[in-house]
Amino acid sequence: MAMSSLSAAPSSHTRFDARAHKLRRPTNLRLIDCHSEFPAARVDDQRAAFVQKVRIEARAAAVVISPANGVKRRALSWPGMTAEVVQATSSERIAYRAHAQVHMLVLCERGARKDGETSIEGLPPSTLRDVTRKFSFVPAGHDYYDWHDPRTPARMAFFYFAPEAPPLSAVSGETEQVLSPRLLFEDAALLASAQKLMALIEGPQPDCSYLQALGVVLAHELLRTNRGSTNGKAAIRGGLAAWQQRVVTSYIDEHLAEAVPLAKLAELAGLSTYHFCRALKQSLGVPPHRYMLTSAKSS
């Protein structure tokens, strides 16, 4: 019986590209035919064996979790993509670490922490306490580290995309896009697609065509949010998006005793410093430095 695993070979690419399968060295994202994993007969027995093997093979996954026995992991793989649901089973401190040669989308579907920090290489870390329904995106080759001293056990999902064979490889006529790291953002459409995939992972025998279609939709939504995060002019017209405003104001509130550089706040919002200052003023009615001064005085 095939075994679900995810292994990575060296690669420095952080792009989705329709021509990638011709240009790039494979990351050896080993895939399974989910029809063979879940045959029509004895579905329950096969599913139980599959889940057990996923737990045994957790060391091969892109994310290393410590302590390993503090979570339950379930995963499915299909061409170009692997997804897993991780449920914490205790109230002890838990850490998630990755340096994968695949693109990784992280969803904390449910989680509140008494203490903790989430960081992605290239962005300032966040100590946001309520991370429920927050996404983070880690491009291939970037470091990811997240630790929780949980108020409630976290329920996470990790979606891994092979850079050289993404679900969007059939899309044509689009310019190549650089995928930027993003930390603790919200998006309703992305959430809806991710939760459907999570339900399939934890459910009975999956419909493989539906599974792969959802993977394509998730990749499309990811590219859409990436375009939004790098489009400064769009942000200026309507000010900061709701997720940008929440992330920025939460970071300011958590660092009132510090002199927070504008560059850090702009990075959190995925904007240039110039565009960030204009967008924040349009959203909050005051420039960033005045908002920080007012927040500090009222604390």
JOHUQUI-V852572 format. One record per residue. N is the residue number from 0. RES is the residue in three letters. PHI is phi in radians with two decimals (* if undefined). OMEGA is omega in degrees with one decimal (NA if undefined). NEAR is the number of other ideal C-beta (glycine too) atoms within 8 Angstrom. Layout:
# JOHUQUI-V852572
n->N res->RES phi->PHI omega->OMEGA near->NEAR
n->N res->RES phi->PHI omega->OMEGA near->NEAR
This chain:
# JOHUQUI-V852572
n->0 res->MET phi->* omega->-178.8 near->7
n->1 res->ALA phi->-1.12 omega->-178.5 near->7
n->2 res->MET phi->-2.10 omega->-179.4 near->7
n->3 res->SER phi->-1.31 omega->176.3 near->14
n->4 res->SER phi->-2.64 omega->-179.3 near->9
n->5 res->LEU phi->-2.38 omega->177.8 near->13
n->6 res->SER phi->-2.20 omega->-171.9 near->8
n->7 res->ALA phi->-2.21 omega->171.2 near->12
n->8 res->ALA phi->-1.84 omega->-174.5 near->9
n->9 res->PRO phi->-0.99 omega->175.7 near->6
n->10 res->SER phi->-2.80 omega->179.8 near->13
n->11 res->SER phi->-1.95 omega->-174.2 near->6
n->12 res->HIS phi->-1.47 omega->178.0 near->10
n->13 res->THR phi->-2.29 omega->-176.1 near->11
n->14 res->ARG phi->-2.24 omega->164.3 near->10
n->15 res->PHE phi->-1.54 omega->-178.4 near->14
n->16 res->ASP phi->-2.59 omega->-179.9 near->10
n->17 res->ALA phi->-1.08 omega->-180.0 near->10
n->18 res->ARG phi->-1.72 omega->-168.8 near->6
n->19 res->ALA phi->-1.07 omega->-175.8 near->15
n->20 res->HIS phi->-1.13 omega->178.5 near->8
n->21 res->LYS phi->-1.62 omega->-168.7 near->5
n->22 res->LEU phi->-1.88 omega->-167.7 near->7
n->23 res->ARG phi->-2.03 omega->174.5 near->11
n->24 res->ARG phi->-1.24 omega->-178.1 near->7
n->25 res->PRO phi->-1.07 omega->176.6 near->9
n->26 res->THR phi->-1.57 omega->179.6 near->13
n->27 res->ASN phi->1.01 omega->173.6 near->7
n->28 res->LEU phi->-1.34 omega->-174.4 near->15
n->29 res->ARG phi->-1.28 omega->-171.5 near->8
n->30 res->LEU phi->-2.07 omega->176.9 near->9
n->31 res->ILE phi->-2.13 omega->170.9 near->11
n->32 res->ASP phi->-1.53 omega->-173.1 near->8
n->33 res->CYS phi->-1.15 omega->174.6 near->12
n->34 res->HIS phi->-1.15 omega->179.4 near->7
n->35 res->SER phi->-1.30 omega->177.9 near->9
n->36 res->GLU phi->-1.29 omega->-177.5 near->12
n->37 res->PHE phi->-2.21 omega->179.4 near->11
n->38 res->PRO phi->-1.14 omega->-174.9 near->8
n->39 res->ALA phi->-1.05 omega->-179.1 near->4
n->40 res->ALA phi->-1.64 omega->174.8 near->4
n->41 res->ARG phi->0.94 omega->-177.9 near->6
n->42 res->VAL phi->-1.06 omega->-176.4 near->11
n->43 res->ASP phi->-1.09 omega->-180.0 near->7
n->44 res->ASP phi->-1.11 omega->-178.6 near->7
n->45 res->GLN phi->-1.15 omega->-179.6 near->12
n->46 res->ARG phi->-1.12 omega->179.3 near->11
n->47 res->ALA phi->-1.10 omega->178.8 near->8
n->48 res->ALA phi->-1.14 omega->-179.9 near->9
n->49 res->PHE phi->-1.09 omega->-179.4 near->11
n->50 res->VAL phi->-1.07 omega->179.7 near->9
n->51 res->GLN phi->-1.09 omega->-179.7 near->8
n->52 res->LYS phi->-1.16 omega->176.6 near->11
n->53 res->VAL phi->-1.06 omega->179.6 near->13
n->54 res->ARG phi->-1.13 omega->-179.7 near->9
n->55 res->ILE phi->-1.12 omega->-175.7 near->6
n->56 res->GLU phi->-1.59 omega->-176.0 near->11
n->57 res->ALA phi->-0.99 omega->-178.7 near->10
n->58 res->ARG phi->-1.11 omega->-179.4 near->6
n->59 res->ALA phi->-1.48 omega->-178.4 near->7
n->60 res->ALA phi->-1.28 omega->-176.7 near->14
n->61 res->ALA phi->-1.22 omega->-177.1 near->10
n->62 res->VAL phi->-1.73 omega->174.5 near->12
n->63 res->VAL phi->-1.70 omega->-176.3 near->8
n->64 res->ILE phi->-1.98 omega->-179.6 near->14
n->65 res->SER phi->-2.30 omega->-0.6 near->8
n->66 res->PRO phi->-1.34 omega->-176.9 near->7
n->67 res->ALA phi->-1.12 omega->-178.9 near->8
n->68 res->ASN phi->-1.49 omega->178.9 near->4
n->69 res->GLY phi->-1.64 omega->-178.2 near->11
n->70 res->VAL phi->-2.44 omega->168.0 near->11
n->71 res->LYS phi->-1.96 omega->-176.1 near->7
n->72 res->ARG phi->-2.15 omega->173.7 near->12
n->73 res->ARG phi->-2.33 omega->-174.2 near->10
n->74 res->ALA phi->-2.53 omega->171.0 near->12
n->75 res->LEU phi->-2.39 omega->175.1 near->14
n->76 res->SER phi->-2.18 omega->174.8 near->14
n->77 res->TRP phi->-2.67 omega->-172.0 near->13
n->78 res->PRO phi->-0.89 omega->176.1 near->6
n->79 res->GLY phi->1.54 omega->-171.3 near->12
n->80 res->MET phi->-2.74 omega->170.1 near->14
n->81 res->THR phi->-2.33 omega->179.1 near->14
n->82 res->ALA phi->-2.40 omega->177.2 near->15
n->83 res->GLU phi->-2.47 omega->175.1 near->13
n->84 res->VAL phi->-1.90 omega->-177.4 near->13
n->85 res->VAL phi->-2.16 omega->179.3 near->14
n->86 res->GLN phi->-1.95 omega->175.0 near->9
n->87 res->ALA phi->-1.19 omega->-175.0 near->13
n->88 res->THR phi->-2.02 omega->179.1 near->7
n->89 res->SER phi->-2.52 omega->179.0 near->7
n->90 res->SER phi->-1.75 omega->178.9 near->4
n->91 res->GLU phi->-1.41 omega->178.1 near->7
n->92 res->ARG phi->-1.04 omega->-179.0 near->7
n->93 res->ILE phi->-2.40 omega->-177.9 near->15
n->94 res->ALA phi->-2.27 omega->178.2 near->10
n->95 res->TYR phi->-2.17 omega->-177.2 near->12
n->96 res->ARG phi->-2.41 omega->178.2 near->11
n->97 res->ALA phi->-2.67 omega->165.0 near->11
n->98 res->HIS phi->-2.46 omega->-170.7 near->7
n->99 res->ALA phi->-1.69 omega->174.1 near->13
n->100 res->GLN phi->-1.65 omega->172.7 near->10
n->101 res->VAL phi->-2.26 omega->173.7 near->14
n->102 res->HIS phi->-1.23 omega->-175.7 near->14
n->103 res->MET phi->-2.35 omega->173.4 near->16
n->104 res->LEU phi->-1.85 omega->-176.4 near->14
n->105 res->VAL phi->-1.98 omega->174.6 near->14
n->106 res->LEU phi->-2.14 omega->166.9 near->13
n->107 res->CYS phi->-1.68 omega->-176.9 near->12
n->108 res->GLU phi->-1.20 omega->179.6 near->12
n->109 res->ARG phi->-2.59 omega->179.1 near->8
n->110 res->GLY phi->3.05 omega->172.8 near->15
n->111 res->ALA phi->-2.35 omega->-174.9 near->9
n->112 res->ARG phi->-2.19 omega->174.5 near->12
n->113 res->LYS phi->-1.28 omega->178.4 near->7
n->114 res->ASP phi->-2.69 omega->179.1 near->5
n->115 res->GLY phi->2.67 omega->-178.6 near->12
n->116 res->GLU phi->-2.72 omega->176.1 near->9
n->117 res->THR phi->-2.12 omega->-178.7 near->14
n->118 res->SER phi->-2.44 omega->173.9 near->12
n->119 res->ILE phi->-2.29 omega->179.7 near->14
n->120 res->GLU phi->-0.92 omega->179.4 near->8
n->121 res->GLY phi->1.74 omega->179.9 near->6
n->122 res->LEU phi->-2.24 omega->173.4 near->11
n->123 res->PRO phi->-1.13 omega->178.6 near->7
n->124 res->PRO phi->-1.23 omega->178.4 near->8
n->125 res->SER phi->-2.18 omega->175.1 near->13
n->126 res->THR phi->-1.92 omega->179.4 near->9
n->127 res->LEU phi->-0.92 omega->-174.5 near->12
n->128 res->ARG phi->-1.46 omega->-179.2 near->9
n->129 res->ASP phi->-1.67 omega->-176.8 near->6
n->130 res->VAL phi->-1.91 omega->179.2 near->12
n->131 res->THR phi->-1.06 omega->178.7 near->9
n->132 res->ARG phi->1.07 omega->176.6 near->8
n->133 res->LYS phi->-1.78 omega->176.1 near->11
n->134 res->PHE phi->-1.80 omega->165.3 near->14
n->135 res->SER phi->-2.36 omega->177.5 near->15
n->136 res->PHE phi->-2.11 omega->-177.1 near->16
n->137 res->VAL phi->-2.07 omega->177.4 near->13
n->138 res->PRO phi->-1.13 omega->-179.9 near->10
n->139 res->ALA phi->-0.95 omega->178.0 near->14
n->140 res->GLY phi->1.52 omega->179.6 near->10
n->141 res->HIS phi->-1.68 omega->175.9 near->12
n->142 res->ASP phi->-1.37 omega->176.4 near->8
n->143 res->TYR phi->-2.31 omega->177.0 near->17
n->144 res->TYR phi->-2.53 omega->-177.3 near->10
n->145 res->ASP phi->-2.54 omega->174.8 near->13
n->146 res->TRP phi->-2.27 omega->-175.7 near->10
n->147 res->HIS phi->-2.25 omega->158.6 near->12
n->148 res->ASP phi->-1.77 omega->-161.1 near->8
n->149 res->PRO phi->-1.31 omega->165.6 near->16
n->150 res->ARG phi->-1.45 omega->173.0 near->6
n->151 res->THR phi->-2.37 omega->-179.7 near->7
n->152 res->PRO phi->-1.01 omega->-175.7 near->10
n->153 res->ALA phi->-1.38 omega->171.6 near->14
n->154 res->ARG phi->-2.07 omega->-172.8 near->12
n->155 res->MET phi->-2.08 omega->170.6 near->14
n->156 res->ALA phi->-2.37 omega->178.9 near->14
n->157 res->PHE phi->-2.16 omega->-179.6 near->14
n->158 res->PHE phi->-2.05 omega->-175.5 near->14
n->159 res->TYR phi->-1.90 omega->179.9 near->14
n->160 res->PHE phi->-2.01 omega->174.8 near->15
n->161 res->ALA phi->-1.22 omega->-175.6 near->12
n->162 res->PRO phi->-1.08 omega->-175.3 near->18
n->163 res->GLU phi->-1.50 omega->-179.3 near->13
n->164 res->ALA phi->-2.51 omega->-176.1 near->11
n->165 res->PRO phi->-1.29 omega->174.6 near->15
n->166 res->PRO phi->-1.02 omega->-179.0 near->11
n->167 res->LEU phi->-1.62 omega->-176.2 near->11
n->168 res->SER phi->-1.13 omega->179.8 near->10
n->169 res->ALA phi->-1.48 omega->-179.3 near->5
n->170 res->VAL phi->-1.30 omega->-178.9 near->7
n->171 res->SER phi->-2.17 omega->174.7 near->5
n->172 res->GLY phi->1.43 omega->178.7 near->3
n->173 res->GLU phi->-1.86 omega->175.6 near->7
n->174 res->THR phi->-1.30 omega->-179.5 near->3
n->175 res->GLU phi->-1.14 omega->-176.7 near->7
n->176 res->GLN phi->-2.04 omega->171.5 near->10
n->177 res->VAL phi->-1.42 omega->178.6 near->6
n->178 res->LEU phi->-1.57 omega->-176.7 near->12
n->179 res->SER phi->-1.62 omega->174.3 near->10
n->180 res->PRO phi->-1.13 omega->178.4 near->12
n->181 res->ARG phi->-2.44 omega->-171.8 near->13
n->182 res->LEU phi->-2.17 omega->171.1 near->13
n->183 res->LEU phi->0.88 omega->177.1 near->10
n->184 res->PHE phi->-2.00 omega->-179.8 near->13
n->185 res->GLU phi->-2.10 omega->174.5 near->10
n->186 res->ASP phi->-2.79 omega->-172.9 near->10
n->187 res->ALA phi->-1.16 omega->-178.6 near->6
n->188 res->ALA phi->-1.18 omega->177.3 near->8
n->189 res->LEU phi->-1.09 omega->179.4 near->12
n->190 res->LEU phi->-1.10 omega->-178.8 near->12
n->191 res->ALA phi->-1.06 omega->179.3 near->8
n->192 res->SER phi->-1.17 omega->-179.5 near->12
n->193 res->ALA phi->-1.10 omega->-178.9 near->15
n->194 res->GLN phi->-1.18 omega->175.1 near->9
n->195 res->LYS phi->-1.13 omega->177.7 near->9
n->196 res->LEU phi->-1.15 omega->178.2 near->15
n->197 res->MET phi->-1.07 omega->178.9 near->12
n->198 res->ALA phi->-1.11 omega->177.9 near->8
n->199 res->LEU phi->-1.18 omega->179.8 near->13
n->200 res->ILE phi->-1.07 omega->-175.8 near->13
n->201 res->GLU phi->-1.62 omega->-177.0 near->7
n->202 res->GLY phi->-1.60 omega->178.4 near->6
n->203 res->PRO phi->-1.32 omega->-176.2 near->6
n->204 res->GLN phi->-0.89 omega->-176.8 near->7
n->205 res->PRO phi->-1.42 omega->169.5 near->12
n->206 res->ASP phi->-1.48 omega->-170.9 near->7
n->207 res->CYS phi->-1.14 omega->178.6 near->10
n->208 res->SER phi->-1.15 omega->177.3 near->6
n->209 res->TYR phi->-1.18 omega->178.7 near->9
n->210 res->LEU phi->-1.03 omega->-179.1 near->14
n->211 res->GLN phi->-1.17 omega->178.1 near->11
n->212 res->ALA phi->-1.10 omega->177.8 near->8
n->213 res->LEU phi->-1.12 omega->176.6 near->12
n->214 res->GLY phi->-1.08 omega->177.4 near->14
n->215 res->VAL phi->-1.12 omega->179.0 near->10
n->216 res->VAL phi->-1.06 omega->180.0 near->9
n->217 res->LEU phi->-1.06 omega->178.9 near->15
n->218 res->ALA phi->-1.15 omega->176.1 near->14
n->219 res->HIS phi->-1.07 omega->180.0 near->9
n->220 res->GLU phi->-1.11 omega->178.6 near->12
n->221 res->LEU phi->-1.11 omega->177.2 near->13
n->222 res->LEU phi->-1.12 omega->178.2 near->12
n->223 res->ARG phi->-1.08 omega->-180.0 near->9
n->224 res->THR phi->-1.17 omega->178.0 near->13
n->225 res->ASN phi->-1.16 omega->176.6 near->13
n->226 res->ARG phi->-1.08 omega->179.7 near->9
n->227 res->GLY phi->-1.14 omega->-176.6 near->9
n->228 res->SER phi->-1.30 omega->-178.5 near->11
n->229 res->THR phi->-1.91 omega->-178.4 near->8
n->230 res->ASN phi->-1.74 omega->-176.1 near->8
n->231 res->GLY phi->-1.12 omega->-177.2 near->11
n->232 res->LYS phi->-1.12 omega->179.2 near->7
n->233 res->ALA phi->-1.13 omega->-179.7 near->8
n->234 res->ALA phi->-1.18 omega->-177.4 near->15
n->235 res->ILE phi->-1.16 omega->-177.7 near->11
n->236 res->ARG phi->-1.03 omega->-177.5 near->5
n->237 res->GLY phi->-2.01 omega->-174.8 near->7
n->238 res->GLY phi->1.27 omega->177.9 near->9
n->239 res->LEU phi->-1.25 omega->171.7 near->12
n->240 res->ALA phi->-1.18 omega->-176.4 near->8
n->241 res->ALA phi->-1.02 omega->-178.6 near->7
n->242 res->TRP phi->-1.16 omega->178.8 near->9
n->243 res->GLN phi->-1.12 omega->-179.7 near->15
n->244 res->GLN phi->-1.12 omega->179.3 near->13
n->245 res->ARG phi->-1.13 omega->-178.4 near->9
n->246 res->VAL phi->-1.12 omega->-177.0 near->15
n->247 res->VAL phi->-1.19 omega->-178.4 near->13
n->248 res->THR phi->-1.17 omega->176.8 near->8
n->249 res->SER phi->-1.13 omega->179.5 near->10
n->250 res->TYR phi->-1.13 omega->178.5 near->15
n->251 res->ILE phi->-1.09 omega->-178.8 near->13
n->252 res->ASP phi->-1.09 omega->-178.3 near->9
n->253 res->GLU phi->-1.45 omega->-177.8 near->8
n->254 res->HIS phi->-2.30 omega->-177.4 near->8
n->255 res->LEU phi->-1.11 omega->-177.7 near->9
n->256 res->ALA phi->-1.45 omega->-176.4 near->3
n->257 res->GLU phi->-1.98 omega->172.8 near->5
n->258 res->ALA phi->-1.56 omega->-175.2 near->3
n->259 res->VAL phi->-1.44 omega->178.7 near->10
n->260 res->PRO phi->-1.18 omega->177.6 near->6
n->261 res->LEU phi->-1.06 omega->-178.8 near->11
n->262 res->ALA phi->-1.07 omega->178.9 near->7
n->263 res->LYS phi->-1.18 omega->179.3 near->10
n->264 res->LEU phi->-1.13 omega->178.7 near->15
n->265 res->ALA phi->-1.13 omega->177.9 near->13
n->266 res->GLU phi->-1.12 omega->178.3 near->10
n->267 res->LEU phi->-1.05 omega->-179.2 near->14
n->268 res->ALA phi->-1.50 omega->-179.3 near->14
n->269 res->GLY phi->1.27 omega->-177.5 near->9
n->270 res->LEU phi->-2.22 omega->169.0 near->12
n->271 res->SER phi->-1.23 omega->-179.9 near->7
n->272 res->THR phi->-1.04 omega->-179.3 near->9
n->273 res->TYR phi->-1.08 omega->-179.0 near->7
n->274 res->HIS phi->-1.17 omega->178.9 near->13
n->275 res->PHE phi->-1.09 omega->-178.8 near->14
n->276 res->CYS phi->-1.06 omega->179.6 near->12
n->277 res->ARG phi->-1.18 omega->-177.4 near->9
n->278 res->ALA phi->-1.18 omega->-179.9 near->16
n->279 res->LEU phi->-1.15 omega->178.9 near->17
n->280 res->LYS phi->-1.09 omega->179.6 near->11
n->281 res->GLN phi->-1.19 omega->-178.8 near->9
n->282 res->SER phi->-1.36 omega->-172.1 near->9
n->283 res->LEU phi->-1.85 omega->176.1 near->7
n->284 res->GLY phi->1.48 omega->179.2 near->4
n->285 res->VAL phi->-2.42 omega->176.9 near->7
n->286 res->PRO phi->-1.22 omega->-175.0 near->8
n->287 res->PRO phi->-0.98 omega->-176.3 near->11
n->288 res->HIS phi->-1.11 omega->179.5 near->7
n->289 res->ARG phi->-1.24 omega->177.3 near->8
n->290 res->TYR phi->-1.08 omega->-179.7 near->12
n->291 res->MET phi->-1.17 omega->178.3 near->10
n->292 res->LEU phi->-1.13 omega->179.7 near->8
n->293 res->THR phi->-1.11 omega->179.2 near->9
n->294 res->SER phi->-1.11 omega->-179.7 near->11
n->295 res->ALA phi->-1.14 omega->-179.4 near->8
n->296 res->LYS phi->-1.21 omega->-177.5 near->6
n->297 res->SER phi->-1.49 omega->-177.9 near->5
n->298 res->SER phi->-1.42 omega->NA near->6
